[in-house]
Amino acid sequence: MQLIAALIPPGSVRENLAAVVRSVPGDPGELRPVPPALLHTPLASFGNVALGDRQKLAVALRDAVGQCQPLRLSFHGSNALEESGDDSVWATLNGDIEPLTDLAAQIRTAVRRIGFLLDRRNFRGRARVGRITDTTTAPYLHRLVDRLDEYDGPAWVVDEVALVRAQPRGADGHQPPFEVLELVSMSRALHVPAADTHEASVATRPREWGTR
């Protein structure tokens, strides 16, 4: 199973960001937007993990996340097509970015200690909002980036990290639903199974995250 550690903003934050992306004028098909239920910030990608290794990974994740204090974040700014092969437009995070970067580093260090090989690219505090298509025009892309650069999204307190099972994109380019396997609380090594949580955001309830 493909596993990642991710931050999942509250549903209202994700809906607000998605509405901003939809508000940018352009022809249908110029962007393949990420559905609000799938908007997230990846902290670390662990690749294909066997069931037995998943348990070790979860323990390491609890140890790393449990040492961190809650963060306050919001979306402001953008990145687009910055790396070779990158077809994405990203909304960037604002707020407690240095502690967030430290959190991502602690997670990576903890899982490397138990033998996981991770992507060595530097952590970027951002969430993918869409992918360009064959019909994307430069004027549309400029409008989208300008709109995200002007956007000051609602702030929220991050007090947990999700361990998520991701499925590869289909042949049509669409992302299947993600499944939140565990929610790990900051400032204490408390394991909260996704199925046992109550008043949660859309992203973590039901267990399939991103069902459309």
Backbone torsions as a table, in degrees:
resi	resn	phi	psi	omega
1	MET	NA	141.0	178.7
2	GLN	-85.5	118.8	-175.8
3	LEU	-118.3	144.3	174.1
4	ILE	-138.0	154.8	168.1
5	ALA	-99.8	133.0	-172.7
6	ALA	-146.7	156.5	167.4
7	LEU	-97.6	130.4	178.4
8	ILE	-114.9	108.7	-180.0
9	PRO	-63.6	159.9	175.1
10	PRO	-58.1	156.1	-177.7
11	GLY	-56.3	-40.3	-178.6
12	SER	-65.2	-34.8	178.0
13	VAL	-67.3	-44.0	-179.1
14	ARG	-66.7	-40.7	178.7
15	GLU	-64.7	-39.3	179.9
16	ASN	-63.7	-45.0	179.3
17	LEU	-64.5	-43.7	-179.8
18	ALA	-63.0	-36.7	178.8
19	ALA	-64.6	-36.9	177.4
20	VAL	-63.5	-43.6	178.8
21	VAL	-62.4	-42.5	-179.8
22	ARG	-66.6	-25.3	-175.5
23	SER	-74.9	-12.1	-177.6
24	VAL	-76.6	122.5	-178.0
25	PRO	-68.2	142.2	179.5
26	GLY	175.8	170.0	179.0
27	ASP	-76.8	149.1	176.6
28	PRO	-57.1	136.3	177.9
29	GLY	93.7	-2.2	178.9
30	GLU	-74.1	-17.9	177.6
31	LEU	-142.9	139.3	170.4
32	ARG	-97.6	92.6	-172.4
33	PRO	-71.5	149.6	172.6
34	VAL	-78.4	126.6	177.4
35	PRO	-58.5	146.4	-179.0
36	PRO	-51.4	-37.7	-177.5
37	ALA	-66.6	-16.3	-178.1
38	LEU	-104.4	-0.9	-179.7
39	LEU	-68.8	127.6	-178.1
40	HIS	-160.1	164.2	174.0
41	THR	-112.2	112.3	178.4
42	PRO	-73.2	133.1	176.6
43	LEU	-98.0	-35.8	179.5
44	ALA	-162.9	141.8	176.5
45	SER	-110.6	127.5	-173.7
46	PHE	-102.6	-0.6	179.2
47	GLY	73.0	-156.1	-177.2
48	ASN	-83.1	115.9	-172.3
49	VAL	-116.1	128.2	176.1
50	ALA	-72.1	160.1	-175.9
51	LEU	-58.3	-44.9	179.9
52	GLY	-62.8	-40.1	178.8
53	ASP	-70.5	-26.2	178.2
54	ARG	-60.2	-38.4	180.0
55	GLN	-65.2	-42.2	177.3
56	LYS	-63.6	-41.3	179.8
57	LEU	-61.8	-42.9	-178.7
58	ALA	-63.0	-40.6	178.6
59	VAL	-62.8	-45.8	179.1
60	ALA	-62.4	-38.3	180.0
61	LEU	-66.3	-42.1	178.3
62	ARG	-62.3	-41.9	-179.7
63	ASP	-62.1	-43.5	-177.4
64	ALA	-71.2	-47.8	-176.1
65	VAL	-70.7	-35.3	-177.8
66	GLY	-64.8	-14.6	178.7
67	GLN	-88.1	-7.7	-172.0
68	CYS	-101.3	149.7	176.7
69	GLN	-89.3	153.8	176.7
70	PRO	-56.7	153.1	-176.6
71	LEU	-119.2	157.7	173.2
72	ARG	-116.1	122.4	-174.8
73	LEU	-134.2	161.2	171.3
74	SER	-154.2	165.5	177.0
75	PHE	-95.2	131.3	175.3
76	HIS	-160.4	123.7	178.0
77	GLY	100.3	-179.4	-173.3
78	SER	-154.0	161.0	164.7
79	ASN	-133.9	152.0	177.1
80	ALA	-153.3	129.1	172.0
81	LEU	50.4	44.0	-171.2
82	GLU	-83.8	-24.2	-175.8
83	GLU	-118.1	158.8	177.6
84	SER	-59.2	126.8	-179.9
85	GLY	84.7	-2.6	-179.6
86	ASP	-81.6	119.6	179.4
87	ASP	-108.9	20.9	-168.8
88	SER	-110.8	155.1	168.6
89	VAL	-111.8	134.3	-173.1
90	TRP	-122.9	143.9	167.6
91	ALA	-96.8	130.2	-176.4
92	THR	-94.9	155.1	-178.0
93	LEU	-92.4	151.3	177.9
94	ASN	-131.3	155.0	179.0
95	GLY	119.0	-128.6	-177.1
96	ASP	-80.3	65.3	-173.7
97	ILE	-74.5	-38.7	179.6
98	GLU	-63.5	-46.5	175.1
99	PRO	-63.6	-32.8	177.4
100	LEU	-65.0	-42.9	177.1
101	THR	-62.7	-39.5	177.1
102	ASP	-63.5	-40.0	178.1
103	LEU	-60.1	-47.7	179.1
104	ALA	-60.7	-39.9	179.6
105	ALA	-66.1	-40.4	179.7
106	GLN	-64.2	-40.0	178.2
107	ILE	-62.9	-46.0	-178.4
108	ARG	-64.4	-40.9	178.8
109	THR	-63.7	-43.1	-177.7
110	ALA	-63.1	-41.7	-176.9
111	VAL	-79.9	-26.4	174.0
112	ARG	-65.2	-33.5	-179.7
113	ARG	-62.2	-26.2	-179.9
114	ILE	-101.2	15.0	169.1
115	GLY	99.7	7.0	179.3
116	PHE	-81.5	139.5	174.2
117	LEU	-100.4	123.3	-174.2
118	LEU	-114.5	159.5	172.7
119	ASP	-58.6	128.6	-175.7
120	ARG	-87.7	0.6	176.8
121	ARG	-63.5	145.9	-178.8
122	ASN	-64.6	146.2	177.2
123	PHE	-66.4	139.4	175.8
124	ARG	-125.5	125.8	178.7
125	GLY	-80.0	92.4	-174.0
126	ARG	-162.7	166.9	176.1
127	ALA	-133.4	133.6	177.8
128	ARG	-69.5	128.6	177.9
129	VAL	-106.0	-13.7	178.1
130	GLY	176.8	169.9	176.5
131	ARG	-122.2	142.0	177.1
132	ILE	-71.5	163.7	179.9
133	THR	-127.9	-179.1	178.5
134	ASP	-64.9	-18.5	-177.1
135	THR	-103.4	4.3	179.5
136	THR	-65.6	130.5	178.3
137	THR	-102.9	155.3	178.5
138	ALA	-61.0	-42.3	178.3
139	PRO	-59.6	-41.2	178.9
140	TYR	-63.7	-44.6	-178.5
141	LEU	-62.2	-40.7	177.8
142	HIS	-63.2	-41.4	179.0
143	ARG	-62.8	-42.2	-179.0
144	LEU	-64.7	-46.4	179.9
145	VAL	-63.7	-42.7	178.6
146	ASP	-61.6	-40.1	-179.1
147	ARG	-66.1	-41.1	178.5
148	LEU	-68.7	-33.9	178.3
149	ASP	-67.4	-29.5	178.6
150	GLU	-84.3	-17.0	-171.3
151	TYR	-75.1	130.4	172.0
152	ASP	-118.7	98.4	-175.4
153	GLY	-78.3	166.0	178.1
154	PRO	-65.8	142.6	-180.0
155	ALA	-83.6	153.0	174.4
156	TRP	-145.7	160.7	178.8
157	VAL	-96.6	124.5	177.0
158	VAL	-92.9	116.6	179.7
159	ASP	-129.3	13.9	177.3
160	GLU	-157.5	156.0	176.8
161	VAL	-119.5	139.1	-179.5
162	ALA	-99.9	136.7	168.1
163	LEU	-96.9	116.5	-167.7
164	VAL	-119.9	138.2	170.9
165	ARG	-96.8	122.5	-177.3
166	ALA	-108.7	147.9	174.7
167	GLN	-107.3	146.7	178.1
168	PRO	-65.4	154.1	177.0
169	ARG	-61.5	146.6	178.0
170	GLY	-76.2	175.6	-179.5
171	ALA	-62.1	-25.0	179.8
172	ASP	-86.2	2.2	177.4
173	GLY	87.7	-3.2	-178.6
174	HIS	-86.9	147.1	-177.9
175	GLN	-91.7	122.1	176.0
176	PRO	-66.5	167.2	179.1
177	PRO	-59.8	147.7	172.5
178	PHE	-94.5	159.0	175.9
179	GLU	-121.1	123.9	176.1
180	VAL	-82.1	114.5	-177.8
181	LEU	-85.7	-39.3	-178.4
182	GLU	-150.6	150.8	171.1
183	LEU	-116.1	124.6	-175.5
184	VAL	-112.9	122.2	-175.7
185	SER	-81.4	144.7	173.5
186	MET	-79.4	158.8	175.0
187	SER	69.2	-1.6	171.7
188	ARG	-161.0	142.9	-177.6
189	ALA	-82.4	68.5	-176.8
190	LEU	-105.5	121.7	178.4
191	HIS	-90.7	120.5	179.1
192	VAL	-117.5	103.8	176.8
193	PRO	-58.5	137.2	-176.3
194	ALA	-57.9	-35.6	-176.3
195	ALA	-71.0	-18.1	-174.8
196	ASP	-98.4	-4.9	-179.1
197	THR	-78.6	158.8	-176.5
198	HIS	-112.7	-121.9	-176.9
199	GLU	-40.4	68.8	-171.1
200	ALA	-106.7	169.8	174.5
201	SER	-74.7	164.5	-179.9
202	VAL	-58.2	-31.7	-173.5
203	ALA	-64.8	-30.0	-174.5
204	THR	-109.9	-0.9	174.6
205	ARG	-137.8	125.9	1.4
206	PRO	-70.8	-174.2	-175.1
207	ARG	-62.4	-29.5	174.8
208	GLU	-83.9	114.2	-177.6
209	TRP	-94.1	121.9	177.1
210	GLY	104.0	7.1	178.2
211	THR	-62.3	131.9	179.5
212	ARG	-116.1	NA	NA
